[in-house]
Amino acid sequence: MAKKEKDLIEVANVFNLIAYKLNFRIKNSSEQLLSIDVLRDNVKKDLLQLTTKRVENIFIEAKSNQLLLLRDKKPTIINLIKDITESTLIKYYGQSVQINKEIIIKSSFIRPVLEDVKMLIDIPLSLISDKNDKAKSFQLTFTPIYDEVTDSFLEALLENLILELSNCAMSIIITEFSTVSNIRQNLYRSKFLSLRNIERFKNNLIWQLNVKKYILRPKNIYDSQYDIWVIRENGINKRFIYANRSCEMLTLRDSSLVIITYTELQDFLISRIDEFIYTLGNGIRYSLTTVVGQIIGLIWKGIIEGLKK
């Protein structure tokens, strides 16, 4: 068997394993909201399987055509979201719907994904193309905590990409098409059939997005970590992995730097408070030991003197 054919089979096997996981529990078991939470179980499964297949096609194409690795991946992400959104709407709405790319680009839900394009797709693509030789991007980002490209690690990165893309596609549907009753009836869980509940859910998503943008993301960059979505036995979970994000520190805006400054101040104050409490505790313990010891000594001496009489 030719090496190229063998490599393509390995890629397909990774995606087959992810597709197999989607046949089981895919409930959101994390504390964060996902846009796909509004979907009925069968629709959610179909969306994730569709996304898995689309992502697999991109990776197989990249394995066959190395030139794809050199291109800007943001258009790839945008095209994937457009394709997944349109395919989902056609299947469950019954009509062909064309999504304007400008809607995707300007969406506040998509922008964070485009900012993380390196972690989402650049690194997984480089690992697929150069797994045995330890891709340079892997070494720069994950060494020394993760010094080997394992199948489980690659699988986790791909699961994160699939879940993020599915989430983006569903965000477009929620923001642009939730007023269409047929779409709510065909896609959404019964809890989200009313406009009031879907608007409340959308507001909660926006709030969570702002918290992530202005607080969690700069903190994660400062902590050299990255949060990814993974599929486990109990459903969809959030996991933190080490990632060297020094270059991203240089791109942070002033509002994000405020969070980092606050974190530094918090670390400084907590350590100083801990030292103060420790010193105070030692002083109180010494004082009590000395005073109580002297009192017990005097009492005992008084008892001895009394017995002598």
PyMOL commands that set and color helices and strands:
alter all, ss='L'
color gray80, all
select helices_A, chain A and resi 3-21+35-38+41-64+66-70+74-93+101-106+111-115+117-129+136-142+151-177+181-187+190-192+195-222+246-249+254-308
alter helices_A, ss='H'
color red, helices_A
select strands_A, chain A and resi 225-232+235-242
alter strands_A, ss='S'
color yellow, strands_A
deselect
rebuild
show_as cartoon
